[in-house]
């Protein structure tokens, strides 16, 4: 099996939308904090931040 994509992190301000899973979950107090954490994790993890909704981002790593 060849892995093409992987979710590295979930960042949200709404803890009711996420449950335990295979990726770390970062709970934020407000939108600005969520945006900052998503931007920083995107750079640190060498992934891409995708906005799933107004209150959630995921960081995805695309493998070649």
C-alpha positions in Angstrom: 0.0 0.0 0.0 1.4 3.4 -1.0 0.4 6.3 1.3 -0.4 9.4 -0.8 -1.8 11.7 1.8 -1.9 11.9 5.6 -3.7 14.2 8.1 -1.1 15.4 10.5 -3.2 17.7 12.8 -6.7 19.1 13.4 -7.1 22.6 14.6 -10.5 23.8 15.8 -12.4 26.3 18.1 -15.3 23.8 18.3 -14.4 20.8 20.4 -17.8 19.2 19.7 -16.9 18.6 16.1 -13.8 16.4 16.8 -13.3 13.1 18.5 -10.2 11.0 19.1 -8.4 9.7 16.1 -5.1 9.3 14.5 -4.1 13.0 14.4 -3.4 15.4 17.2 -6.2 17.8 17.9 -5.4 21.5 18.8 -8.3 23.3 20.6 -8.2 27.1 20.3 -10.0 29.8 22.2 -10.8 32.0 19.1 -10.4 32.4 15.4 -7.1 34.4 15.5 -5.4 31.7 17.6 -6.7 29.0 15.3 -5.3 30.8 12.2 -1.9 31.3 13.8 -1.6 27.7 15.0 -2.6 26.4 11.6 -0.1 28.7 9.8 2.7 27.6 12.2 1.9 23.9 12.1 1.8 24.1 8.3 5.4 25.4 8.2 6.7 23.1 11.0 5.2 19.9 9.7 5.9 20.7 6.0 2.2 20.2 5.2 -0.7 22.2 3.8 -3.4 23.8 5.9 -6.9 23.2 4.6 -9.9 25.1 6.0 -12.7 22.6 6.5 -15.1 25.1 8.0 -15.1 28.4 9.7 -14.0 26.7 12.9 -11.7 23.9 11.7 -8.4 23.4 9.8 -6.6 20.2 9.0 -2.9 19.9 8.1 -2.3 17.4 5.3 1.0 16.0 4.1 0.9 15.1 0.4 3.5 12.4 -0.5 4.9 12.0 -4.0 
